[in-house]
Amino acid sequence: MSIRIDHETGLITLHTLHTSYQMWADGQGVVHHLYYGPAIGGSDLRGLEFYSDCGFSPQPAGMDRQRDYSLDTLCQEYTGSGVGDYRIGCLRLAGPDGSRAADLRFVSAEAVPGKYTLPGLPAACAEDDTCETLRLKLRDAVHGLTVTLLYGVFARADVITRAALLENEGNGPIRLDKAASACLDLPFGPWELIHFHGRHCMERQPERVPLSHNIQTLRSARGASSHQHNPFAILAAPHTTEEAGECLGAMLVWSGNFKIECEVSQMQSTRLVAGVSDDDFSWTLEPGGQFAAPEVLFCYSDQGLSELSARYHRFLQRHIIRSPWRDKPRPVLINNWEATYMDFDAQRIWDIARQARDLGVEMLVLDDGWFGERSDDSSGLGDWQFNEKKLGCTFDQLIGRVREMGLLFGLWIEPEMVCTNTALYAAHPDWALTIPGRAPATGRSQLVLDLGRPEVVDYLYSLFHRLLAEHDIAYIKWDMNRNLTDVYSRVLPPERQGEAAYRYMLGLYSLLDRLTRDFPQVLFEGCAGGGGRFDAGMLCYCPQIWCSDDTDAIHRIKIQYGTSFGYPPCTMGSHVSASPNHQTGRSTPLSTRAVVAMAGTFGYELDLQKLTDAEKEMVKVQIAQYKQLQPLLLEGRCERLTDAVTDTCFTAWQFTAPDRSRAAVSVVVIDPQANPWPIHVRLRGLDPQALYHESLTERVYTGAALCHAGLTLPILQGDFPAVQIMIERTESL
Ligand code: DGJ
């Protein structure tokens, strides 16, 4: 039993294999948070709560004389609003009478087998008995607002998911201005915040800052989770490293506007509140209406950041990604984008495909520019007819020749957008998000379709369903190349416009859900101008996501490093592109570009015909190497052996098989030294007793030696050299 509810005392404890989470519904019906951390067995931690005169923090109604009891100082599971807790809150609302308060009190708690689902939203799933759900119901008696806190306890995975369902059981409308998914009040600290910021072409850069008594906010108001902030945060104890110390993560299963806020309180407790962003948000709950606040995945490790990442990676692989592709080797692909951009015809594509096939590539992906009037990025989106004139053949002829070569065929689409010079826009100008009387802002000359409208989603569904049903397409790259502005839906009344961005996400999820269910065999890769929507929400539908539009290997090391804190390598789309690189102009060896791309779902994105014969031979070898490595990416553990952001000389990472029989260590030199000092790496997670052969010097060491003494690399000079060392368990010295 992973959920223990003591109905007499009100104590509720959630147990996973290595962690415990405890809360308590007191006699007033206030649900206190008591603990989240390493397993504590059957202990009752109420004795750790601290009560003293609360000073300027008010007492709840009816508790006038109890000056040591205030909602402002207690650690809580979810907060009301306007009743005396002045920290960041979970709720902001207006009741039917315009009053803004909500006093949430305990109604019931029940444990049910299996995993809860959320209406319209992606969420972790458990196909077997790996999860138990706690349903904890709170209620504000005046408005009749109930908040059901949902906890999914994945005992073996050491993850606790949380979400909230808000329902109006009263008689009048309630306007929600904020409805967070979860609040986590950690009674004791201190904690540091690790978050992942960035920009287009440099996503998910880790930054570690102390938490303080001001509010720190990670947010996106862009209508997508964004390049700038990722909906994932880690709280780490100050001395926590990769290998030791306490840390916990909060990851939203949500791809739209979000907020993760942290604050250290006057009592030195730390509050983290996560959910849909309240910026420009409101939602009217009519009597009987319901609002689902998206899921947050909480995970705790007392063995450092590496273990935290490993737990997230396993969890996302098993309980978030649903595609049958999740455990399967992904085809090595050639994408024509950086080879041709939009300047191609069928012959050019076939030439690229043939060359790629001869080198061992398994799939050709036709990127942007194959449809409508689209010779550059100023037109065409929305008119999804294959452009026979430009290509010089029919769609099926194009695909047929690629298939005859023995390659799978993949296709780029950007369903959520429309250009104004298209037939789609001419027929349905009101389908775009625009504000009456205002010229809309554009991004890449395109507007965003209002996916909050069911008829728009239905239209896109039948269009792309037909595309996939009628043509031999094995892979889809689902792109999104601008953020939302002018968020106004022509079908919502003025007072409900605050719902448009959330409804957009419901529409997107429903579209993705329908198409991925209809075509489970199709491999979907998410993309938003690179990694502008790299999150657990999208991973529910797309087992891999294009990590960044920056394909420069040296930048990619940093981007993939930051991404790996939360997301497994097998979800990161990563390609070998041309040198000099198109984004940075930097030249790197082909071998280095391949070593870096092999830390994700591997492919090529360059004109292979321009390679020398020697380079072509290298490509053949790289593909064979990747095939050997791929099982480690899909099932193994990923270790960040160096800090790719701060280490200036070299960077290294390792993949290890679950049974520790094999590992691969990659090292890339960023800054070769004159009169060099040795490059030395210590490996991790090998069986200390076992003997391992390492491919660098062909020597045999114990796992203990490789992990404690490590390996010294030969002198690596030149521009960005790299090595990949295979470690294999062996029987003899
Ligand atoms: C942005 C993507 O990230 C690129 O890889 C490419 O598909 C372009 N869009 C095409 O417009």
Boltz pocket constraint, residues with backbone or C-beta under 6 A from the ligand:
constraints:
  - pocket:
      binder: B
      contacts: [[A, 337], [A, 367], [A, 368], [A, 412], [A, 479], [A, 481], [A, 527], [A, 528], [A, 529], [A, 530], [A, 546], [A, 548], [A, 549]]
      max_distance: 6.0
